[in-house]
């Protein structure tokens, strides 16, 4: 029994068609959590597909857990081998965004895996059924070869991630003892590029907010009243310009993060973003000056205006609108006081002469970031590099947002995310697909990682 043997076994699982069979069966479940009519399908994915797989192939005990936040059930599974061994919590999500079959290219079907060259099409192939299928299969290969894992395994599979993970943190709090572990190992999101294995340690936070200027009922003729009535669109545009400037730099001190830590800068020093055939061109003069693109995306905050409206945008009339609004979003890194966003914005607007602009803040997904110098991080980088023969990319956090706070903050875990997708996978869009070479290598990476966890884990001093 050798490490090389388990990575070869993982490759054989892919090459034999077993991976395709497992993935195809799972893609056939239309687990659209954004469609409330799919509640029974979400539960069936866990009870009919995943529980038999995890009990029969990984020797786990497993059950479905009701979600206090609605019809988004979760699966909890455990395999306990020895109290003296480290424990890993593996996470994934079985739900997908809306299939939108009418928008897919002819010949493709969101609920059936269609293979064209290296691209395997289907809703959930990349996000997230393909990714958790890879991880569970890698665990199975270790078990087949060694007869035991060499560590204790806990699994949490949710079905509400694409709806904002309602109830996930509450379930983690309620089951804190049952889900206690040394480390989280999970897969979601894309690699930096298709050809470079990636490890990320958390995510930027996301806070939606709306600025609204409701100045009067109805619109009034601009010839009769122009110059006499305050225009809400002008007011709102000026308020936004006081928050973020014409080059995307955040102007409100309370919305700017602390200085980027040295080890985060070091991790990002060899990260190149964009450049793919389907990627937009990066605007080098946009965002915080003096930062590299990787630092702007991963190490800094961004404030985006997602929509801006006043009057009838498509058919304007000669009238001063009565109202205007802007839906905005703050993407934030660790160290930003996101809980005080409403207070910070209110004070800023009042200080700059915009008391008439209302602030409405939505639910925050908090930022998280494991320390890049953590022993688990060094161990994972070494394991991935051993399998691929190349230095993996290390992202201290994603630019996007995932529900990592449930694990980092609620459960207090070091969080390691190893994605098996790539930036141009059409995640959340029509024609979503998984790249076969990335999936095959991902199976080998995870088989090697889980093998190493049973052989030479890092110190358990975090417990």
N, C-alpha and C positions, 0 to 999 in steps of 0.2 A: 504494500500500500504506500503510494507516494503522492505528493502534491501534483506532480505531472499527470498521474493517472486520473485524478479527479477532474482536472481541467479537460483532459481528453474525453472522459466520460460525458462531460457537459456538452462538448462539441458533437459527440455521437448522438446525444439526445436531440440536438437541433437537426443534424444531418439526416436522421432516420425518419423525420416527419412527425415525431412525437410532440415536439413543440408546436408545430402547426395544428395538430389535432387538438391539443389543449387550448390553444389560443382561439381557434375557430369555434369551438364549443362555447367559449366564454363571450366572444364577440356577438354570438347569436342572441344573447340576452339583451334586449333594448333597455338598459338600465339608465334611463334619462331622469336624473333626480330633479331637473327643472320642470318636468311634467308631473304634476301631482297625481295623474292617473296611472303612473308607473309604480306606485308603492308596492304592489304585490310582486312586481318583477324584481325590485330591489331586494326584497326578502327572499325570493326564490333563488337569486344569484348566490346568496349566502348559504341558504339551507340545502338547496338541491345540487349546487355545483361545488362551492368551496368547502363546506364541512366534510363531504365525502372525500375530497382530495386531501385535506389536511389531516383527517383522522386515519384514512386508509394508507396514505403514502408517506406521511411524516410522523405517524404515531402520536398525534396530538389528541388531547381532549378539547372539544370545541362546542361553543353554544352561540346562539344569536341573542344579542342584548338590545332591548328596546331603547329608543332614543327619547329622552324627556322633551326634546325640542320638536318632535313631529315624526313623520313616517320616513325616517332615515335610519333604519336599523344598523347595528354594528355586529361584527363577529369578533369574539375573543377566543383565542386558542392557546394552549400551553403544552409544552413537553418538558418535564422536569427530569433531569438525569442525576444531579448531585448538588447538595447545598454548597459544596466547596468550589463548584465551577462558576465561571462568569455567566451572566444572563444577558441575552440580547432581546430587545423588542423590535420586531419587524412590522412596519406599517405599509398599508396601501389603501387605495380606494377603488371600489367596484363600480361606482357610478360614472356616467359620462355626460357631456353636454348634449343638447338636442341633436338628434341624428340629421335632420334636414335632408332627407333623401332626394328631394326635388332639386337640390343645388349641387349634387355630386355629378361628376362627369359620366356620360353614358357608359354603361358596362360596369360601373361601380355600385356597390350597395353598402350602406353603413353597417348592416347587420350580417355581413358575410365577408370573410377574408378573401380578397382578390389579389393575386400575385402578378406583378408586372416587373420583371427583372429583379432588382434588389428591393423594390418597394412592395410592402405588404399593406394593402389598403383595408380600412375598416374603422368604424368609430370605436375608440378605446385601444386600438393597436399600440398607439404611443402613450395615451393618457387615459387610464393607467393600467389597463388589463395586461397589456404586453409586458409592462415593467414588473408588476408583482408576480406574473406568471414566471418570468425569468428568475426572480429571487426564490420563489417556492421550489422551482425545479432545481436550482443550484443546491438548496438544502437537501433535496431528495438525493442528489448524486453523492453528496458527502455521506449521507446515511447508508446508501447502497454499498459504498465502497468500504467504509470503516465500521459499519454496524451500529455506530452511535455517533452523535454530533460532537461530543466533547465539551458541550456547553448547554445551558438551559435556554429554551426557546419560548418566547411569547409573541403572539401575533395579534395585531389589531387592524381590522379591515373595516373601513366605514363606507357608507353609501350616500353621503351628503356633501362631499368635498366640492363638487361643482355648483353647489348651492350655498357655499360659504361655510361648510362644516358646522352647521347648527348642532349644538349639543355635544360636540366632540370634547371640548374642554371640561364640560360638566361631567361627562362620563369618565374622563381621566381622573378627575377629582374624586368621584365616587368610588372608583376602582383603583385608587392609588396603590394600595398594598398589592393587589392582584397583578398590576401592570409594572410593579417595581422592577428595575433592571439596571445594568451597568452602562448600557449604551443603546441608542436607537440607530438602527441601520435600515434605510429606506431608499426608495427610488421614485423620482418624479421629475418632471421638467426635462430640459435638454442639456446635453453636453455643450461645452463652449463651441466646438466644431465636431462634425461627424467623426473625424479621424483621431480625436484626442480624448481619451478617457478623462473623466472629470469627477472631482469630489467637491461638494459644497456643504457648508456647515450651518446654514440657516437661510433667512430670507429678509429682504427689506419688508418693512411694514407697509400697510395700505390703509389710508383713511379717506373716505369720500366726504366731501362737504359741498354745500350749495350756498352761493351768495345771491341774494335776491333784493331787488329794489322795487318795491310795490309803492309807487308814489301817488297814484290816483286811479279811480275807476274809469276804464275806457280810454280811448285815444281822442286827441283834439287836433283840429285842422292846423297844419303847420304855418299856413299863411296868416291865419287869424291870431294864432297864439305863439308862433315861433319867436323866441327871444324873451318870452314872458314866463314860460313854464320850464321847469327843470326837466331835462330829458333823461329818463332812467338808463337808457343805453349808454349815453355819454358818462353818466355818473358811474355806472358799473365798470365800463372800460377803464376809467381813471382809477377806480378802486383796485382793479386787478393790476394795473400798471404800477401801483404803489407796493404791491405784494411780490410781483415777479417782473423783472425788466424785459426789455425787448430782445435780449439774448438768452432768456431763460434762467437768469441768475436770481436766486431767492433773496429778497431784500429785507425780510422780517427776521431779526436776530433770533427770535424764539423758534423759528422754523428751520434754522440752519443747524446742522449737526456739529458735534465737537470735531477737533482735528482728527484726521484719519490716523489710526494707530500704525506704528512703524511696521509691525508684523503683517498687518493687512496690506500696506503698500508693497511690502516685499513679496507677498503672495501674488499680487496683481501685476508685478513688474514684467512677467512674461506672458500676459494674457492679451491676445489680439481679438478684437470683436469685429463682426461683420465680414464683408468680403465675399460672401457666398453669392451664387447666381441669383437667388431670390431675395437677397437682403437689400434693404434700402441703403443709400449712401449716407454715412455718418456726417453730420454737420460739425466740423471741427471747431467752429467758433460759437457753439451753443452750449449753454450750461455754465457751471462754475469755472471761471478762468484758472489756469495754472494746473489743472488736473488732466490726466490721461483719460481717454474714453473709458477704460476699464474702471478707473477710480470714480468717474462721474456716474457710471451705471451701478457699481457695486458698493463703493465706499462713501457715497454722498447722497443727499436728498434731492428729489426732483418734485416740482409742483407743476401739474398739468391742468390746463383748461380743456375738459373733455367735450363740452358743448356750451354754446353761448347764444342766447335768443332774446329778441325783442321784436314786437310787431309781427308782421307776416314776412318771414325772410324770403320766401319765393315770389310773393306778389305784394311788394310794398305799395303803400298808399301815401298820399300827402297828409300824414298825420303823425303827431308826436305820440309814441306809445305810452301807455300808462304804467307798464311794468317791464322789467328785464330780469333775467336770471342767468347764472352760469353754474354748471355742474363741474366741480373740480376734484382733484385727487392729490394727496400728498403721499409720495413714496418715501419712506423714512428708514434710516439705519439706526442701529443701537446707539443710545445716548440722546436721542431726540425725545422731548417731553410730549409725546403724542396725546397723553391723557388731558393735557391742558390746551389742546388745539383751539377749542371754541373760545376760551378765555384770551388766548394770545391774539387771535384774529379780531375779537371784539375790541380789545384795547388798541390794537394797531389801527383799525378803521376809525375809531373814535378820535384817536390822536391825529389822524390825517384828514379829518373833516368829512367823514362818511358815516355819520350816525344813522343815516336813513337806510344803509345797506344792512340787511339781516344776514345772520350766519346760522346755518343749520348743518350740524356735523353728524355723520352716520357712524356705523359700527367700525371700530378699528380692528385690523388684524396686526398685532404688534410685531415689531422687528425683533429678530433673534440672530445670534451669531456665536457659535462655539469658538473659543480661543484657538487660533491657528497653531499655537504651540502646545496644545493638549497632547498627552501621550497617545490617546486614541487616534488622533489625527495623523500623527507621525506613523503609527502602526498601519493605518489604512493606506496611506500613500505608499508605504513600502510594499504592502501586499499587492496593490494594483499595479505598481511598477514592475514587480516580479513577474506578474502574469503577462503584461503587455510588452515588456522590454523597453518601455519608454516612460519618461517623466509625465505623470498625470497633471492636468490643470487643477489648481486649488483655488476655489472661490470661497472667500470667507462667508459670503452669503449670495443668494440669487439677487438679481435686480427685481424680479417679480416677487409674488407673495404666495406662501403656502402656510398651512395651519401648524407651523412648527412650534408656536408658543405653547400648544397643548403639551408638548413633550419637553421642551427646554425649560419652560417656566412652571407649568403645573406639576410635571413629574420630575423636574430637575435633572434631566438627562443631557449628556454629551450627545450631539446629533450629527450623524454622518449620512449624507445623501449622495448616492452614486447613480446618476441618471443613465438611462439606456435609450434615449431619444436624441434628436439633433434639432437645431434651430428651424429648419425648413420643413418640419414634419406636418405642417398644416394642422397643428393642435388647435382644437375648438373651431376649426373651419371645415368646409367641404374637402373631401379627398384626403382626410387624415391618414397617415401611413407610418409604418415602422420600417426602418432600414435593416435588411437581413444581416449585413455584416456587423452592424452595431449590436443587434440582438445576440448574434452568435458569440461575439467577443464579450458582451455583457454576461452571458451565461458562464463563460470561463472565468471572468473577473470575480463574479460572485461565488462560484464554486471554490476558487482559490482563497478568497477572503474568508469564507465560512470554514474551510479546511484549516487555515491559519488560526482562526479563532479557537478551534479545538486543540491546537498544538502549542501555539506561543502567543497567547493574548497579552496585552499590556497589563501593567500593574492594576490591581483592583482597589487602589488607594482612593478612588472617587467615592466608593460606597460609604 
